[in-house]
Amino acid sequence: MYRYDNYDDILVRERVSEFRDQVRRRLSGELSEEEFLPLRLQNGLYMQKHAYMLRVAIPYGVLSAEQVRMLARIARRHDRGYGHFTTRQNIQFNWIRLEEVPDILSDLASVQMHAIQTSGNCVRNITTEQFAGVAADEVLDPRPLAEILRQWSTLNPEFAYLPRKFKIALSASREDRTAVRMHDVGVYLYTNDAGEKVLRVHAGGGLGRTPILSSQVRDNLPWQHLLSYVEAILRVYNRYGRRDNKYKARIKILVKALGIEQFAEEVEKEWAHLKDGPSTLTQEEYARVASHFVQDAYAVGQTDDKVLEQNLAGDRRFAQWVKRNVHPHKVPGYASVTLSTKPGAAVPPGDVTADQMEHIAGWSESFGFGEVRIAHEQNVILPDVRTSDLYRLWQLACEQNLGAPNIGLLTDIIACPGGDYCSLANARSLPIAAAIAERFDDLDFVHDLGDLSLNISGCINACGHHHMGNIGVLGVDKDGQEWYQVTIGGAQGNQSALGKVIGPSFRAEEMPGVIERLIETFVKTRLENETFIETVARIGTDPFKANVYRDTSNARENAYA
C-alpha cells in the first residue's frame, strides 16, 4: 500500500494542528456553530442525531494492519467499540465527542490517515475496486493513478468550493467492480487494438433524488492525460454548475441540461489549454508513485492444492464460502478473500467491532502482507492469501462472525445507517435489513437463488445505492411515519442499470413479506441458472408487481409512491 512522503506527513499534521485550534475556539465560544460548520465539515465531522460522526478517509479502500489497529483503538477509546464501513470505502464513527476529535485526528496522522475532504463541496475519496493490484483480469494497477488523483485534488484551492460534492472512480479490470457509472466522473482503463493503455471517460453519473448513469465523454484517451482531462471536466463543472439550488447542483444536472455532446465540446475546449502541459503524466511519474506502495514478496513456484481439494470435498460450508467469498488472484497459489460483515440479523451491514478489527489486522499479517481492503459493498478483503491457508482462515473468520459465505447473495445487504443515526434520513434502514436477513436465514436457499443484490437507503440521498440494487429499498416519510419504496432491476458493473419503482410504498412491518413475494415470483418464473436480474430483464416488472400487491390494491390507493 502507499506510504506517505514528507509532504504528505507535513500536510496532514499541520491540518490536525489547525483544526485543534478551531475546536478550542468553538468550545470556548469564540466561534459560533454557524462559523464552525464549514470548518468541521472540511475535516469530516458531522453532527448527527445523537452525537458527532467522524468520517475517516480510506483512499481507494486500502489499509495497513497498523492502520486497522488504530481504527480499533479509536473505536474503543472514543466510540462504542465499533466502526461502520461505508459505500465510499471509508469508515465512520458515530458517537464522537467534539473535544476528543483533535486527538483522534492526531492518532490517525501517526499512522498516515486523515479525514480531509470526506465532506464538503469538494473532490471526495477517490475509489477503485477492492481487488486493485491483484485482480487476475486487471490491465494495470489503478492504485498509483488513484493516488495521483488524491494528491492533486487534496486541498486544491481551485476545487475547494465546487457547486456540490464530487466523486471519482477508476476501473482497470475487464469486469467493472467499482460501479463506475454512478459517479460524477468514472474512468475505465483498457488496452486498445494497438496495444496501448487508454481511458474511456464518463461524466454526469450520480444517484440521489435524480438518479442518472454517466455518459461517455471521451474514448481512447492516452492514460497520460488522465489528470489534465479530469481537471478540464472539473473546470467546466465549476464554471457552469448551478449554485442557486443544491438539489440541482451536481454535475449530472449540468450534463443533462447541456446534453452530453455540448458538455463534451466544453470539456474539449477547456482541455485544449491543459493538454500536454505540466499535468501530463509520464511512465516515470507513474513508477515514482507506484514505488511508494509496499511491494509484496510473493512465493513463486508450483503450489500443492491437494489439501485444499480435500477440504472442499469434506466440508460443504467451506466449499460454499470458497465459491462466494474467494476471488481469483493474478499470482498462482494466491487468492483474495472477502470477509462478510453481514452474518445475519444481529449485525448491521458494514459494522465491525474493535475486536474484529484487531483479528483482521492479525490475519492480514499471518495470511498475507499486512494489507486490508474495504469494498464499496461494505465488506473487508484480505487481498493476498495463499490457497493452502484458506481453510484455516475460514475457520478463524467463522469464530469471529466474519465467515458468512454470502458475498453477492440476498443477505449480503448494503445499507446506510439510516434514521437510527443520520439526521437526514426519512426512515430507518438497519431494522429493515435485520428483518430481511432474519426472514432469509436459510443459507442453502439463499445460495440456490444465486447472485442477487439488495440495497437499502434511509433517504433520497441514496447512500445505500438502492437505485443500483437488483432489489432496492428507499425509506420515505408519509405524514411523519416510515414507509418504504421498492425498486427492482438495478445493477452495477458492466451492465449497469437503474431500478424501476414497482408501485406504492410499504410499511416497515410489511417489508420482509414484500421481499419474500419478489423472491417467490423469481423462483416460479426463472429459467435454469438464470439470475434475478436476468429474469427481471426477460419478463419485466409486471409479474413481480402483481404478486407483491395481490389483495392489497384498495388499501394502497393513497400510499406514497
Secondary structure, 3 states (H helix, E strand, C coil): CECCCHHHHHHHHHHHHHHHHHHHHHHHCCCCHHHHHHHHHCCCEEECCCCEEEEECCHHHEEEHHHHHHHHHHHHHHCCCEEEECCCCCEEEEEECHHHHHHHHHHHHHCCCCCCCCCCCCECCCECCCCCCCECCECCCCHHHHHHHHHHHCCCHHHCCCCCCECEEEECECCCCCCHHHCCEEEEEEECCCCCEEEEEEECCECCCCCECCEEEEEEEEHHHHHHHHHHHHHHHHHHCCCCCHHHCCHHHHHHHHCHHHHHHHHHHHHCCCCCCCCCCCHHHHHHHHCCECCCCCCCCCCCCHHHHHHHHHCHHHHHHHHHHEEEECCCCEEEEEECCCCCCCCCCCEEEHHHHHHHHHHHHHCCCCEEEECCCCCEEEEEEEHHHHHHHHHHHHHCCCCCCCCCCCCCCEECCHHHCCCCCCCCCHHHHHHHHHHCCCHHHHHHHCCCCEEEECCCCCCCCHHHCCEEEEEEEECCEEEEEEEECCECCCCCECCEECCCCEEHHHHHHHHHHHHHHHHHHCCCCCCHHHHHHHHCCHHHHHHHCCCCCHHHCCCCC
